[in-house]
Amino acid sequence: MGHREQLSILGVLISRGLLGALICGTIGLAGLGVGARAQTPSPPPSPSPAAAPPSTDIYLVDIKNEHNYKTGANVLKFGDQKKITDFVGYNNQPVFMPDGKTILYTSIRNKQADIYRYDIQSGKTTQVTDTPESEYSPTLMPDRKNISVVRVEADGKTQRLWKFPLTGGAPSLIVEDIKGVGYHLWLDDHTLVLFIVGGPGKSNYLETYDLQSHKSEFIAENPGRVLRRIPDQNKFSFVHKITNDHWEIKALDLRTHTSASLIATLPGSEDYSWLPDGRLLMGKDSKLFAALPLRGNNWTQVEDFTVAGLSGISRIAVSAKGDRLAMVVRHSN
């Protein structure tokens, strides 16, 4: 599949203000190499063009890692939940800045998606982008001077990668000829992992792209929307939707360019985050689960937010120190 393929309108929200769940939501079976392709395409990652993104809230939760001297295990303890979004609507895609003091996120207001910044100490929210286009998936770039975003451009369907200076100023295009970017991850200052929206009747796929050579390398079909660096390893992880009901979190080794299966996701869940110690976190309904896949451990429930009235946990993000969690939940009155 070439970079210049038309952006699929199947599963992609056409309106600039309604891209929501695609930018909100491969390597064959476990053990296959980078070039292998999944046999069964997964469902489109977004709702139909007529559907509005669901109303969601972002909550901030403190994390403590307590050592149990009897069992020798580290036990996760979660503090009270603080809602950081007051606007009723689509609030999603939280990401911590490296110092752990601020959170960037996407919010759709008046059918317009922009990036906002929340200061944890002051509780103040400020708008970062304010353009006629829509911006999603805020990501700090390796230069730490800019954020990269997936921008839905003026035609309402072209999705390309742009950057905005943190200190303000005009945005600029990062990759010109790739027009179906759904999500992205920086591996270094010139290498990206890109989730590409497939053309009509074609699967979404994952690739690496080198900004210097302008070369890409296919990774997998039918990936999930979350791309993460694995702590203390030269690897990144992604969800591979092997079939409609069997999804796995996989790791791709950046040195050997080979992949390996780490763990099956919780049924129907594709959003996850890494703790600094190598544990994975994943939400399901009102519950939070953890696993240590590199040691063969499976998912174990570590918290239940039912009493707090929180449900529909989807995207989660962990601060660099592992002391805070930001999670997206279904809005409730």
C-alpha positions in Angstrom: 0.0 0.0 0.0 1.5 3.4 -1.0 1.5 6.5 1.0 -0.6 8.4 -1.5 -3.7 6.2 -1.3 -6.9 8.1 -0.7 -7.9 8.3 3.0 -10.7 5.7 3.7 -14.1 7.1 4.5 -15.0 3.8 5.9 -14.6 4.1 9.6 -13.1 7.6 9.4 -15.1 10.6 10.5 -15.4 13.0 7.6 -16.2 16.1 9.6 -13.3 18.0 11.0 -15.0 18.1 14.3 -16.0 14.4 14.5 -12.8 12.4 14.0 -13.0 11.4 17.6 -12.8 7.7 18.0 -10.3 6.9 15.2 -7.8 9.3 16.6 -9.4 8.5 20.0 -10.2 4.0 18.0 0.1 -7.1 13.2 2.8 -9.1 12.2 1.0 -12.4 11.9 0.3 -14.9 14.6 2.7 -14.9 17.6 6.2 -15.3 16.6 5.9 -14.4 12.9 8.3 -11.8 11.4 7.8 -8.2 10.6 6.5 -8.7 7.0 3.8 -11.2 8.0 0.2 -9.9 7.6 -2.9 -10.7 9.6 -5.4 -12.9 7.8 -8.6 -11.4 9.2 -9.0 -7.6 9.1 -10.3 -6.1 12.3 -13.4 -3.8 12.3 -12.8 -0.2 11.5 -11.5 1.6 14.6 -14.0 4.5 14.4 -17.7 4.9 14.4 -19.7 5.7 11.3 -19.4 9.3 9.9 -22.7 10.3 11.3 -21.9 9.3 14.9 -20.6 11.9 17.3 -17.7 11.0 19.6 -18.9 9.9 23.1 -18.7 12.3 26.0 -15.7 11.4 28.2 -13.9 12.7 31.2 -10.2 12.5 32.2 -9.3 11.6 35.8 -6.0 12.0 37.6 -5.0 9.3 40.2 -1.9 9.1 42.4 0.0 5.8 42.3 2.1 4.4 45.1 4.2 1.3 44.7 4.4 -0.4 48.1 6.7 -3.4 48.7 5.2 -6.4 50.5 8.1 -7.8 52.4 6.2 -11.1 53.1 5.7 -11.9 49.5 8.5 -9.9 48.0 6.1 -8.3 45.5 5.4 -4.7 44.8 1.8 -3.8 45.4 0.1 -0.9 43.5 -1.9 1.5 45.6 -4.2 4.1 44.0 -5.3 7.4 45.6 -8.4 9.4 45.2 -9.6 10.3 41.7 -9.6 13.9 40.5 -11.5 15.0 37.4 -9.4 17.4 35.4 -11.9 18.2 32.6 -15.0 20.3 33.3 -16.2 20.6 29.7 -18.9 18.0 28.8 -18.0 16.4 25.6 -15.0 14.5 24.1 -12.0 14.8 26.3 -9.4 12.2 25.5 -5.8 11.2 24.6 -4.1 12.4 27.8 -0.3 12.4 27.8 2.0 13.5 30.6 4.9 15.9 29.9 8.3 14.5 31.0 8.3 16.5 34.2 5.0 15.0 35.3 3.6 18.4 36.1 1.3 18.9 33.1 -1.0 16.9 30.9 -1.8 17.5 27.3 -5.1 16.2 25.9 -7.6 16.5 23.1 -11.0 18.1 23.5 -13.7 18.7 21.0 -15.6 21.9 21.6 -18.2 23.3 19.2 -17.4 20.5 16.7 -13.7 21.6 16.8 -10.8 19.5 18.2 -7.9 21.3 19.8 -5.2 20.5 22.2 -5.4 21.6 25.8 -2.9 21.7 28.7 -3.7 21.0 32.3 -1.4 22.1 35.1 -1.5 19.6 38.0 -0.4 22.0 40.7 -2.6 24.9 39.9 -5.5 23.0 38.4 -5.5 25.5 35.5 -6.4 24.5 31.9 -5.1 26.5 28.9 -5.7 26.0 25.2 -2.6 25.1 23.2 -4.0 25.0 19.6 -6.7 27.2 18.2 -7.0 26.7 14.5 -9.8 26.2 11.9 -8.5 22.6 11.5 -8.7 19.9 14.1 -5.8 18.5 16.1 -5.5 15.2 17.8 -2.9 12.9 19.5 -0.6 15.5 21.1 2.9 14.1 21.5 6.1 15.8 22.7 8.7 15.7 20.0 12.3 14.5 20.8 13.6 18.1 20.6 11.2 18.9 23.5 10.5 22.3 21.8 7.5 21.2 19.8 4.5 18.9 20.0 3.4 16.8 17.0 -0.3 16.3 16.3 -2.4 14.5 13.8 -4.2 17.3 12.0 -7.5 16.9 10.1 -7.0 19.5 7.4 -9.4 22.0 5.8 -10.8 19.4 3.3 -12.1 17.4 6.3 -10.4 14.2 5.4 -6.7 14.6 4.9 -4.9 13.6 8.1 -1.2 14.5 8.3 1.4 15.0 10.9 2.1 18.6 12.0 4.1 20.3 14.7 3.4 23.3 17.0 6.0 25.1 19.0 5.5 24.9 22.7 6.2 28.6 23.1 3.6 29.5 20.4 3.9 30.3 16.8 2.8 29.0 13.4 2.5 25.2 12.9 4.4 23.4 10.2 4.0 20.1 8.3 6.3 17.2 9.3 5.5 14.7 6.6 4.0 16.0 3.5 3.1 12.9 1.4 1.5 10.6 4.0 -2.1 11.7 4.2 -3.8 9.0 6.2 -2.1 9.2 9.6 -4.2 8.0 12.5 -1.7 7.8 15.4 2.1 8.1 15.8 5.1 7.4 18.0 8.6 9.0 17.9 11.4 6.5 18.1 14.2 9.1 17.8 14.5 12.6 16.2 14.0 11.3 12.7 12.1 8.0 13.0 8.4 7.5 13.5 6.0 4.7 13.9 2.8 5.6 12.0 -0.6 4.0 12.1 -1.9 4.5 8.6 -5.6 4.4 7.8 -6.2 2.0 4.9 -7.9 2.9 1.6 -11.4 1.7 0.8 -11.7 -2.1 1.5 -8.1 -2.2 2.8 -6.9 -2.8 6.3 -5.2 -0.2 8.5 -1.5 -0.8 8.9 1.6 0.1 10.9 4.9 1.2 9.5 8.1 3.0 10.5 9.1 6.1 8.6 12.5 7.8 8.3 12.3 11.6 7.9 15.8 11.7 6.6 15.7 9.0 3.9 11.9 9.2 3.4 11.8 5.4 3.5 9.1 3.4 5.2 9.1 -0.2 6.5 5.9 -2.2 6.8 5.3 -3.6 10.3 1.8 -5.1 10.6 -1.8 -4.9 9.5 -4.7 -4.3 11.8 -2.9 -2.6 14.7 -4.5 -1.0 17.7 -4.4 2.7 18.4 -1.9 2.8 21.2 1.9 2.8 20.4 4.3 2.8 23.4 8.1 2.6 24.0 8.8 -0.2 26.4 10.7 1.0 29.5 14.5 0.4 29.5 14.4 -1.6 26.2 15.1 -0.8 22.6 11.6 -1.9 21.7 8.1 -0.5 21.2 4.8 -2.1 21.7 1.5 -2.2 19.9 -1.8 -4.2 19.9 -2.2 -6.6 17.0 -5.8 -7.4 16.2 -5.2 -10.9 14.9 -8.9 -11.6 14.6 -12.0 -9.8 15.7 -11.9 -11.4 19.1 -8.2 -12.2 19.6 -5.9 -9.2 20.3 -2.3 -9.3 21.5 0.1 -6.8 22.8 3.3 -7.3 20.8 6.9 -5.9 21.0 9.0 -5.0 18.1 12.8 -5.1 18.6 14.3 -2.0 16.9 17.6 -3.7 16.5 16.5 -7.0 14.9 13.2 -5.7 13.4 11.5 -8.8 14.7 8.4 -9.0 16.8 7.2 -11.2 19.7 3.9 -11.6 21.5 3.8 -10.3 25.1 0.3 -11.0 26.3 -3.3 -11.2 25.1 -5.3 -8.1 25.8 -8.3 -8.1 28.1 -11.3 -9.0 25.8 -12.4 -6.0 23.8 -9.7 -3.7 25.3 -6.9 -2.1 23.4 -5.7 0.8 25.5 -2.8 0.2 27.8 0.3 1.9 29.4 3.6 0.8 30.8 4.8 1.4 34.4 8.5 2.2 34.7 9.1 -1.3 36.3 7.9 -3.1 33.3 4.3 -3.8 34.3 1.4 -3.1 32.0 -1.8 -1.4 33.0 -5.1 -1.9 31.2 -8.7 -0.9 32.0 -11.9 -2.8 31.5 -15.3 -1.3 32.5 -14.7 0.1 36.0 -11.6 -2.0 36.8 -7.9 -1.6 36.3 -5.6 -4.6 35.7 -1.9 -5.1 35.8 0.4 -7.7 34.3 4.2 -8.3 34.1 4.4 -10.0 30.7 8.2 -10.2 30.5 8.0 -12.6 33.5 5.0 -14.5 32.2 2.5 -13.0 34.6 -1.1 -12.6 33.4 -3.7 -9.9 34.2 -4.5 -9.3 37.8 -7.1 -6.8 39.1 -5.4 -4.0 41.0 -8.2 -1.5 41.4 -12.0 -1.2 41.1 -13.5 2.3 40.6 -17.1 1.2 40.7 -17.7 2.8 44.1 -16.3 6.1 42.7 -18.9 5.9 39.9 -16.3 5.6 37.2 -16.9 3.2 34.2 -15.9 2.7 30.7 -12.2 3.0 31.2 -10.4 3.4 27.9 -7.2 5.4 27.3 -4.7 5.5 30.2 -1.4 7.3 30.6 1.3 7.0 33.2 3.8 9.7 34.3 7.5 9.2 33.7 8.1 8.5 37.4 5.1 6.1 37.6 3.5 8.2 40.4 0.4 9.4 38.5 -2.2 7.9 36.2 -4.4 9.7 33.8 -7.4 7.7 32.6 -10.3 8.4 30.3 -13.7 7.2 31.5 -17.3 7.5 30.2 -19.0 10.7 31.2 -21.7 10.4 33.8 -24.0 13.1 35.2 
